[in-house]
Amino acid sequence: MRQASWLLFVLLGAISGLTPLAVDMYLPAIPSIAQDLGSTTEAVQLTVSTFLAGFALGQLFYGPLADSLGRKPVILFGIGVFVFASLGCAFASTLPALLTFRLLQAAGGAAGAVVVNALLRDLFKDDEFVRALTLVILTMTLAPLVAPLIGGLLLQSGWRVIFWVLLVLGTVLWITLALRIPETLQPALRQPLDLHSIFRNYGRVLAHPRAMGSLMAGTFASAGMFAFISGSPYVYIDYFGVPAHHYGWLFGLNVLLLMLMTWINGRLVKRVGLLRMLRLGLMLATLAALFMVSNALTGWGGLWGIVIPVVVYVGQMGLIGANATSHALSFFPANAGTASALAGTLRFGAGALAGVGVNLMPATSPLPMAAMMLAGIVLAMLAHLFWGHSRRVPPLV
């Protein structure tokens, strides 16, 4: 891999980390927010799904813009919107207002997810891209590791402080990016910005069966993970009685294994191959989901009967995420922004639906969360096995 500044990886990881920070930092505060706004925990949990929906839709626009206008102006605009919406969340006095600003916050943060992947694709190719993406993901995963812990501590000063912290972080990243990171998209690779071109580029990705097999494997696996994120405040805090300030410790266990698996992926992917690493992650996550559903049905193991398989499941996202994304983007060197945007839209859109699905089921046990996670990973495995192995392969675009 060519030499790259450590600042580049840290900054890109931090930009990517804005989204998990915005999602995970306030999870321990959901019961408190519900009480303060005169609502219920289940209703406030919908702010997670609202955020994921805004994040999904935002990426559809940022991908074509990043391929046409360049990476830097698009990401600066998105982070600016994120900062403004964080201010709105901090002052929200009703649940509808909080939902609105969370939607806007996500729409701004979506720029980072799209542009970071495309920017790395500009700088690195093939296995080097996987390794670079793995390093950024490893940096990024520090955010969900510490976010619930920080959120639990900040909660002692009130839940609104959490959004003030997000505002400050977004502002610092905007300034650093503006001053230190150059544009990476070469003028010769810029795509025309018109509706026909946008729909044509999205159509190319959707019509590519092998790319879509990997995209949908990542999509369904992520839906299972987001079902955990949406359902875990109820399962851990309300059902099992875990104190809100201890929620972050249980959540952090997931991220520790995720970081380990991400590191392992970066070390082995060039030698083993990204598709084999992807299959390994899918198989391990499927086994974990089966144990989780069994424990949810029988009550075996209590809290730890759910926590341990959840940790194993989420940890495999370190194998599934980077490899599924890299395999899909490898077919579209000139449209990496569009392909990355579609990948993010599918993943976070499915995550939003999974979260709504969990909240619509009766909140009486861990079973709704566990069942949704099992459904997600089974669909991911099926997409990889049957869709991703199609012999019909369109030419590279």
C-alpha positions in Angstrom: 0.0 0.0 0.0 1.3 3.4 -0.9 2.4 5.6 2.0 -0.5 7.7 3.4 -0.6 10.2 6.2 -1.8 8.9 9.5 -3.9 12.1 9.6 -5.8 11.0 6.5 -6.9 7.7 8.1 -7.7 9.3 11.4 -9.7 12.1 9.9 -11.6 9.9 7.5 -12.3 7.4 10.3 -13.5 10.3 12.5 -15.8 11.6 9.7 -17.2 8.1 9.2 -17.5 7.8 13.0 -19.9 10.8 13.2 -22.8 8.5 12.3 -22.2 5.8 14.9 -21.6 8.6 17.4 -24.9 10.2 16.5 -26.7 6.9 16.8 -24.9 5.2 19.7 -24.1 8.1 22.1 -27.7 8.8 22.9 -28.9 5.2 23.2 -28.5 5.1 27.0 -30.5 8.4 27.2 -33.6 7.1 25.3 -35.6 6.3 28.5 -34.7 9.7 29.9 -35.6 11.5 26.7 -39.0 9.7 26.7 -39.6 10.8 30.3 -38.5 14.4 29.6 -40.6 14.7 26.4 -43.6 13.0 27.9 -43.4 10.0 25.5 -42.6 6.3 25.8 -39.3 4.4 25.3 -40.8 2.6 22.2 -41.8 5.9 20.6 -38.4 7.5 21.2 -36.6 4.5 19.8 -38.2 5.4 16.5 -35.7 8.3 16.4 -33.1 5.6 15.6 -35.1 4.4 12.7 -35.7 8.0 11.6 -32.0 8.7 11.7 -31.3 5.6 9.6 -33.9 6.5 7.1 -32.5 10.0 6.7 -29.0 8.6 6.4 -30.2 6.2 3.7 -32.0 8.8 1.6 -29.2 11.3 1.9 -26.7 9.0 0.3 -28.7 8.8 -2.9 -28.0 12.5 -3.6 -24.4 12.7 -2.3 -23.1 9.8 -4.5 -23.9 11.5 -7.9 -22.8 14.9 -6.5 -19.5 13.5 -5.3 -18.9 11.9 -8.7 -19.7 15.2 -10.5 -18.6 18.1 -8.2 -15.8 16.4 -6.4 -15.4 14.8 -3.0 -14.4 17.8 -0.8 -17.2 20.3 -1.4 -19.9 17.6 -0.9 -18.5 16.4 2.4 -18.1 19.9 3.7 -21.7 20.7 2.9 -22.9 17.5 4.6 -20.9 18.0 7.8 -22.3 21.6 7.9 -25.8 20.3 7.8 -25.0 17.8 10.5 -23.7 20.6 12.8 -26.8 22.7 12.2 -29.1 19.8 12.9 -27.2 18.9 16.1 -28.0 22.4 17.4 -31.7 21.8 16.6 -31.7 18.4 18.5 -30.1 20.1 21.5 -33.0 22.6 21.6 -35.9 20.2 20.7 -38.7 20.3 23.2 -41.1 17.8 21.5 -40.7 14.4 20.0 -41.8 15.6 16.5 -39.1 18.3 16.7 -36.5 15.8 17.7 -37.5 13.4 14.9 -37.3 16.2 12.4 -33.8 17.3 13.4 -32.6 13.7 13.7 -33.7 13.2 10.1 -31.8 16.3 9.0 -28.8 15.4 11.1 -28.6 12.0 9.4 -29.1 13.6 5.9 -26.0 15.7 6.6 -23.9 12.9 8.1 -24.7 10.7 5.1 -22.2 12.7 3.0 -19.3 11.4 5.1 -20.2 7.7 4.5 -20.4 8.2 0.7 -17.5 10.4 0.2 -15.1 8.5 2.4 -15.5 5.3 0.5 -15.3 7.0 -2.8 -12.2 9.0 -1.7 -10.4 5.8 -0.7 -11.3 4.3 -4.0 -9.7 7.3 -5.7 -6.4 6.7 -3.8 -6.3 2.8 -3.6 -7.1 -0.1 -5.8 -8.2 -3.7 -5.3 -6.7 -5.3 -2.2 -5.0 -2.1 -1.2 -8.5 -0.5 -1.1 -9.7 -3.2 1.2 -6.8 -2.7 3.5 -7.2 1.1 3.5 -10.9 0.8 4.1 -10.2 -1.7 6.9 -7.9 0.9 8.6 -10.5 3.6 8.4 -13.2 1.2 9.7 -10.9 0.3 12.5 -10.5 3.9 13.4 -14.2 4.5 13.0 -15.1 1.7 15.3 -13.6 3.5 18.2 -16.7 5.8 18.0 -19.3 3.1 18.9 -16.9 1.6 21.4 -16.8 4.8 23.5 -20.1 6.5 22.4 -22.5 4.7 24.8 -20.0 5.1 27.6 -19.6 8.8 27.0 -23.4 9.1 26.5 -24.0 7.5 29.9 -21.6 9.9 31.6 -23.0 13.0 29.8 -26.5 11.8 30.7 -25.8 12.9 34.3 -25.8 16.5 33.0 -28.9 16.0 30.9 -29.5 14.4 27.5 -29.2 17.6 25.6 -25.5 17.8 26.4 -25.0 14.8 24.1 -26.0 16.8 21.1 -23.9 19.8 22.1 -20.9 17.4 22.0 -21.9 16.2 18.5 -22.1 19.8 17.4 -18.6 20.6 18.6 -17.1 17.4 17.1 -18.7 18.2 13.7 -17.4 21.7 13.8 -13.8 20.6 14.5 -13.9 18.0 11.7 -15.3 20.5 9.2 -12.4 23.0 9.9 -9.8 20.2 9.8 -11.1 18.8 6.5 -11.3 22.2 4.9 -7.7 23.0 5.8 -5.9 19.7 5.4 -7.5 17.4 2.9 -7.2 18.0 -0.9 -9.6 17.0 -3.6 -9.0 13.5 -4.9 -11.3 13.1 -7.9 -9.5 13.7 -11.1 -11.2 16.0 -13.6 -11.2 13.3 -16.3 -13.3 11.0 -14.1 -16.0 13.5 -13.2 -19.5 12.5 -14.3 -22.1 14.8 -15.8 -24.7 15.9 -13.3 -28.1 15.2 -14.9 -31.0 13.0 -14.1 -30.5 10.8 -17.0 -26.9 10.1 -16.1 -27.8 9.6 -12.4 -30.5 7.0 -13.1 -28.3 5.3 -15.7 -25.5 5.0 -13.2 -27.8 3.6 -10.5 -29.3 1.3 -13.1 -25.9 -0.1 -14.0 -25.2 -1.0 -10.4 -28.7 -2.5 -9.9 -28.3 -4.6 -13.1 -25.0 -6.1 -12.0 -25.9 -9.4 -10.3 -22.5 -10.1 -8.7 -22.2 -6.6 -7.3 -25.7 -6.7 -6.1 -25.2 -10.1 -4.4 -22.4 -8.5 -2.3 -24.4 -5.3 -1.7 -27.5 -7.2 -0.5 -25.4 -9.5 1.7 -24.0 -6.4 3.4 -27.5 -4.9 3.4 -29.3 -7.7 5.2 -26.5 -8.3 7.6 -26.5 -4.6 8.5 -30.3 -4.8 9.0 -29.8 -7.4 11.7 -27.2 -5.3 13.4 -29.5 -2.2 13.3 -32.3 -4.3 14.8 -30.0 -4.8 17.7 -29.2 -1.1 18.0 -32.9 -0.2 17.9 -34.0 -3.0 20.3 -31.2 -3.2 22.8 -32.1 -0.2 25.0 -35.4 -1.9 25.8 -33.8 -5.4 26.1 -30.9 -4.4 28.2 -32.2 -1.5 30.3 -36.0 -2.2 30.6 -36.2 -6.0 30.3 -33.0 -7.1 32.1 -32.7 -4.0 34.3 -29.2 -3.0 33.3 -28.5 0.6 34.7 -28.4 3.1 31.9 -24.8 4.2 32.7 -23.7 0.5 32.4 -25.4 0.0 29.0 -22.3 1.3 27.3 -20.1 -1.5 28.8 -22.3 -4.2 27.2 -22.5 -2.3 24.0 -18.7 -1.8 23.9 -18.2 -5.6 24.0 -19.7 -5.7 20.5 -17.3 -3.1 19.3 -14.2 -4.7 20.8 -14.9 -7.9 18.8 -15.8 -5.9 15.7 -12.4 -4.1 15.9 -10.6 -7.4 16.4 -12.4 -9.0 13.4 -11.7 -5.9 11.3 -8.0 -6.1 12.2 -7.9 -9.8 11.3 -9.6 -9.0 8.0 -7.0 -6.4 7.2 -4.2 -8.9 7.9 -5.7 -11.9 6.0 -7.8 -10.5 3.1 -4.9 -10.3 0.7 -3.8 -13.9 1.3 -7.2 -15.5 1.8 -9.4 -13.5 -0.5 -12.2 -11.1 0.3 -15.0 -13.5 -0.8 -13.8 -16.2 1.5 -13.6 -13.7 4.4 -17.1 -12.6 3.6 -18.4 -16.1 3.7 -16.7 -16.8 7.0 -18.3 -13.7 8.6 -21.8 -14.7 7.3 -21.5 -18.3 8.6 -20.3 -17.2 12.1 -23.1 -14.5 12.3 -25.7 -17.1 11.3 -24.6 -19.5 14.1 -24.7 -16.6 16.6 -28.2 -15.6 15.6 -29.5 -19.2 15.9 -28.2 -19.4 19.5 -29.6 -16.0 20.2 -33.1 -16.9 19.1 -32.9 -20.2 21.1 -31.9 -18.3 24.2 -34.6 -15.7 23.7 -37.3 -18.5 23.4 -36.1 -20.5 26.4 -34.7 -17.8 28.7 -31.5 -19.9 28.9 -28.5 -17.9 30.1 -30.5 -14.8 31.1 -28.8 -11.6 30.1 -25.6 -13.2 29.0 -27.5 -15.7 26.9 -28.4 -12.8 24.7 -25.2 -10.6 25.2 -22.7 -13.2 24.1 -24.3 -14.2 20.7 -25.0 -10.6 20.0 -21.3 -9.8 20.5 -20.4 -12.6 18.1 -23.0 -11.5 15.6 -22.0 -7.8 15.6 -18.3 -8.7 15.5 -18.7 -10.4 12.1 -19.6 -7.0 10.6 -15.8 -6.5 10.6 -15.6 -9.3 8.0 -18.9 -8.7 6.2 -18.9 -4.9 5.8 -15.5 -4.1 4.2 -15.4 -7.2 2.0 -19.0 -6.8 0.7 -18.5 -3.1 -0.1 -15.1 -3.6 -1.7 -16.3 -6.5 -3.9 -19.3 -4.5 -5.1 -17.3 -1.2 -5.8 -14.6 -3.1 -7.7 -17.0 -3.4 -10.7 -17.5 0.4 -10.9 -14.2 2.3 -11.0 -15.7 5.4 -12.6 -18.9 5.4 -10.5 -17.5 4.6 -7.0 -19.5 7.4 -5.4 -22.8 6.3 -6.9 -22.1 2.6 -6.1 -21.1 3.6 -2.5 -24.2 5.7 -2.2 -26.5 2.9 -3.3 -24.7 0.6 -0.8 -25.3 3.0 2.0 -28.9 3.6 1.1 -29.7 0.0 0.9 -28.0 -0.8 4.2 -29.4 2.0 6.3 -32.8 1.8 4.6 -33.0 -1.8 5.6 -31.8 -0.9 9.0 -34.5 1.6 9.4 -37.1 -0.9 8.4 -35.6 -3.5 10.8 -35.8 -1.0 13.6 -39.4 -0.2 12.9 -40.2 -4.0 12.7 -38.6 -4.5 16.1 -40.6 -1.7 17.6 -43.9 -2.8 16.1 -43.6 -6.3 17.7 -44.8 -6.6 21.4 -42.0 -5.4 23.7 -42.2 -8.3 26.2 -39.0 -10.2 25.6 -35.7 -10.2 23.6 -37.4 -12.4 20.9 -38.4 -9.6 18.5 -34.8 -8.3 18.4 -33.3 -11.8 18.1 -35.8 -12.9 15.4 -35.1 -9.8 13.3 -31.3 -10.4 13.6 -31.7 -14.0 12.5 -33.9 -13.0 9.5 -31.3 -10.4 8.4 -28.3 -12.8 8.4 -30.2 -15.6 6.7 -31.3 -13.3 3.9 -27.6 -12.1 3.7 -26.4 -15.6 3.3 -29.0 -16.4 0.6 -28.1 -13.2 -1.3 -24.4 -14.1 -1.3 -24.9 -17.7 -2.3 -27.5 -17.4 -5.0 -27.4 -13.8 -6.2 -23.7 -13.1 -5.9 -22.7 -16.2 -7.9 -24.6 -15.3 -11.1 -22.7 -16.1 -14.3 -24.2 -13.1 -16.0 -21.5 -10.4 -15.5 -21.9 -7.1 -17.3 -18.7 -5.2 -18.3 -16.9 -2.9 -15.9 -18.3 0.7 -15.9 
